[in-house]
Amino acid sequence: MLKELTRFSLQHRTLYCYVILSIWIFLLIAGMYKYIGSIEMNNNLLTIQGFGYHKTKEYFIDDEGFTSSFMPNRYLNQSECTHPTMLIAGEEGGSLEGWNLQGILLLIRHGDRGPMAHVRGISGVDCGYENDPALDRYVNFVQNSTTSSTTSGYWMKTGPFHGFPLLPAATKLCMLAQLTHKGIAQMLRVGDIVRQKYASLLGLYKRYPSNGSMKNTPQNGTDVNTKQTAVGALYNIDDVVIYSTRYRRTFQSGMALLFAALPHEKWLGLHIQESHSLSYCFSDCACPQAEKLKRSLANEMSWHLAQHPAIGAITQWIGATILQNPQATSGQINPLDVRDALLSHICHAAPLPCRKAHEAKSSQSSSTADPLGFDLINIDQDEDNSVGTAPFNHVNVDQTDNPVEQQSSDDEGCVEQAHVTALMSYVHWAGEKELYGQTMRQQGLLRSYGLLRNIVSFMLKMISGDPVKLVLYSAHDKTIEYLIASLGVRLEHPFVPYASRMVFEVYKSEKDIQHYFRLVYNGRDITNAIDVCASGKSLRVPRGNRGGRGYLCPIENIIRFIHDDYFHSLNATNYKDACMIKQEL
């Protein structure tokens, strides 16, 4: 039997060879077909069907296996633009059974702003915000008050922000890198959340006898709600500490928030301190290794973009269409710059732009002057990451998912919804790879060290009886991204929305002398997601009459992390050593 099988196998050896050869030829032809198809695809990148992504019900999938959520403009409005009416209170608040709130440390990103680069047709985009009673009250108060603190809309107290305007210069225009009235409305909403959740528990509206023992408001306090003046009783301003970077958008955001959170007389007595760094590094700033990691991240992002030539082509097209003077590195426009410019249209319900044929020829000589002729200081034009983000609802957003301007005869082409979807999907995917990668974690540790030390020092003051109850850091998206990376937190969205809030709540047990903290991000308790608080290191406690439970992490965990374990992943024991550039072997 074995001999018969062997003889049969030898007789059909030629047949086997033909079968294997046929399979090999088939695979070769299939590979060539795919290669030729990719060339044809790249020649038609700017057609709806030909930019390298095929649409399914929920995803865009490219030939390399990159997948991302489908993002029409209506979804982008929900996830990127933070409409004021959707800013509502969440899980923040000090009503935890058996625990007393000692104080809060509030880190915010500024509100909605104009684009970071000069954008074509931006003067036609309405960045105003109307029919908001809280915004109207604030504008009237600021413009009509003349005190030692304010004059006709300017902050007049001595200090680094003397003479800064409290309101954006234009009501409706999207000015370069400047806060919009929509941004002011956002921050007033956040301030109202702070007042609802924390003002009573922290005694921020409490009056004290005027005995000269503490810094008080400059005049007798008037309760905004009761309109009654308590003669000889003043508000204490020692319980509020405010930091802002020297940008008008962060200063104006912080002041709008505090106006809604505090009594007006107390607001007029505030003193604002300057942070000289976007990352709030305080005394721990100089760090060559952090700069090296920043360059490494940029190289990684460039490499990822090079692997997706379809996205690169879309970025070039949209960038040349929407940006007056596209800044390209090695011939490639940064997708984040394009994303930021697109959001200035999407977040204000404006149609997607078209490029005129003559603009393509004259783009290099086009004017970059501000629409109102204001001379903007350069510091207001710098931000590490030109991205925005968060929830939705706006009276003007009743358009379709493809709000492209009607193309006229002299249009070279219009930005289409499919282009926006592909670009935004890619940026979201690349943003996740960056924020949750090892390089960003290391950079976050270095950039956020000074800020975390400052936060922990205020935590210790709060639990030791210091009068400070509220610390506000009015900051940027990168400030929060660095902090998120350093704490090892993983969020659903890789970008930080406009008007985002991150609150460290400090608690003391009613039964003993133990002290804990919570971390709440945009209304969601993420305490259990912090590396030093995860895996059973936190307490799960009842949330009072609201039901449910919240997490409390021992303050000693974060103190130990800062002092003992912070630099382990950087193979160092202190900040100075961690910041030294390691020599490659």
HELIX and SHEET records of a PDB file:
HELIX    1   1 LEU A    2  GLN A   11  1                                  10    
HELIX    2   2 ARG A   13  ASN A   43  1                                  31    
HELIX    3   3 ASN A   73  GLU A   80  1                                   8    
HELIX    4   4 PRO A   84  MET A   86  5                                   3    
HELIX    5   5 ILE A  122  GLY A  124  5                                   3    
HELIX    6   6 PRO A  133  ASN A  144  1                                  12    
HELIX    7   7 HIS A  181  VAL A  194  1                                  14    
HELIX    8   8 ARG A  195  ALA A  199  3                                   5    
HELIX    9   9 SER A  200  LEU A  202  1                                   3    
HELIX   10  10 ARG A  248  ALA A  261  1                                  14    
HELIX   11  11 HIS A  264  LEU A  268  1                                   5    
HELIX   12  12 PRO A  288  ALA A  306  1                                  19    
HELIX   13  13 PRO A  309  ILE A  322  1                                  14    
HELIX   14  14 PRO A  335  ILE A  346  1                                  12    
HELIX   15  15 ALA A  357  SER A  362  1                                   6    
HELIX   16  16 SER A  363  SER A  365  5                                   3    
HELIX   17  17 ASN A  378  GLN A  381  5                                   4    
HELIX   18  18 GLN A  417  LEU A  435  1                                  19    
HELIX   19  19 GLN A  438  ARG A  447  1                                  10    
HELIX   20  20 TYR A  449  ILE A  463  1                                  15    
HELIX   21  21 ASP A  477  LEU A  487  1                                  11    
HELIX   22  22 THR A  527  ALA A  529  5                                   3    
HELIX   23  23 GLY A  544  ARG A  546  5                                   3    
HELIX   24  24 ILE A  555  ARG A  560  1                                   6    
HELIX   25  25 PHE A  561  ASP A  565  3                                   5    
HELIX   26  26 HIS A  568  LEU A  570  5                                   3    
HELIX   27  27 TYR A  575  CYS A  579  1                                   5    
SHEET    1   A 3 HIS A  54  LYS A  55  0                                        
SHEET    2   A 3 TYR A  59  ILE A  61 -1                                        
SHEET    3   A 3 THR A  67  SER A  69 -1                                        
SHEET    1   B 7 ILE A 272  SER A 275  0                                        
SHEET    2   B 7 VAL A 240  THR A 245  1                                        
SHEET    3   B 7 LEU A 470  ALA A 475  1                                        
SHEET    4   B 7 TRP A  99  ARG A 109  1                                        
SHEET    5   B 7 ARG A 501  SER A 509 -1                                        
SHEET    6   B 7 HIS A 515  TYR A 521 -1                                        
SHEET    7   B 7 ARG A 524  ASP A 525 -1                                        
SHEET    1   C 8 ILE A 272  SER A 275  0                                        
SHEET    2   C 8 VAL A 240  THR A 245  1                                        
SHEET    3   C 8 LEU A 470  ALA A 475  1                                        
SHEET    4   C 8 TRP A  99  ARG A 109  1                                        
SHEET    5   C 8 ARG A 501  SER A 509 -1                                        
SHEET    6   C 8 HIS A 515  TYR A 521 -1                                        
SHEET    7   C 8 ARG A 549  PRO A 554 -1                                        
SHEET    8   C 8 LEU A 539  PRO A 542 -1                                        
SHEET    1   D 2 THR A 150  THR A 151  0                                        
SHEET    2   D 2 TYR A 154  TRP A 155 -1                                        
SHEET    1   E 2 ARG A 207  PRO A 209  0                                        
SHEET    2   E 2 ALA A 233  TYR A 235 -1                                        
SHEET    1   F 2 ALA A 328  THR A 329  0                                        
SHEET    2   F 2 GLN A 332  ILE A 333 -1                                        
SHEET    1   G 2 CYS A 354  LYS A 356  0                                        
SHEET    2   G 2 ASP A 411  CYS A 414 -1                                        
END                                                                             
